[in-house]
Amino acid sequence: MTDVSLIGLGPMGIALARALRSKYTLTVWNRTAGRAEPLLNQGTVLAPNALAAVQASPVVLVCVADYAASRAILAAPGVADALRGKVLVQLSTGTPQDARDDWAALGGVAYLDGALLATPSQIGRPDTPLFISGEERALAACRPLLEAVAGNIQYMGEPIGNAAAWDLATLSCMFGAMSGFFHGVRICESEGLKVNAFSQMIGAISPVLGEMISAEGEAIHAGSYGEPESSMATCAGSGRLFVKQAREAGLDASFPDFLMALFDRSLNAGLANERLAAMIKVLRQAA
């Protein structure tokens, strides 16, 4: 018996294994067994199949490409029965509905759904976030183990889809900001400005940007969109400048065109004198 079993040895799985083996005895399994070879000379046990991996430990982590791959592995004969009385932590990537479907397929198993907001190189750090949802007492049983891979555990409640929802919402914010940053890079390049100076400046002022996001979120939560410091019409004016500059400099205008389309919809909906957060009204209508 070992302390924990890990199914999946992609780049993230390897990082998880390296963080875990420094504090816990570890069993691993991967469809391509050769990926485990760098781990084996340091005490890690390679299971011959998924069933043996599940049987080897009281806590089982799954980190594969997606939930479909995970279900295929966990549907192997005997695996679901072997999970009874153990804690299964799903760390594969998916949607809230994927998490609910996975949980339903394993009825009776102490199931936690997790989302690592990290790259493989960030695994094992005390500030690395891990969103977790599911039964709280199951989390209590394996929390120290999970803290070995991600020290900043964020428990999101018992509804099993919560962790995936928080993960996708956070990534949406990150990739949206990154898309704007990349267009900002092209603006800098078009004017001969240094890209690293721009990126360093964004990092330095990020707390102020965070305050702006927080303020808009509070407005949406309260349903209060009046008396703006900067109205939708004012913000749309900036959007028009993005489009104009892109045309003048011959830049790819896909980002400013996308943003301006949202501004135009908001203005056409009569939101010109409300704060930027009122754009959520337009997005709710689209749903």
MORA-V315374 format. One line per field, one symbol per residue. burial: # if it has 9 or more other C-alpha atoms within 8 Angstrom, else .. Layout:
burial->???
//
This chain:
burial->.########..##########..#######..#..#..##..##.##..###############.##.###..#.#..##.###.###########.###.##.....##########.#..###..#########.##..#..#########..###.#########..........##..#.#####.....#..#.................##.##....#..#..###.##..##.##..##...#.#.###.##.######...#########..#.....
//
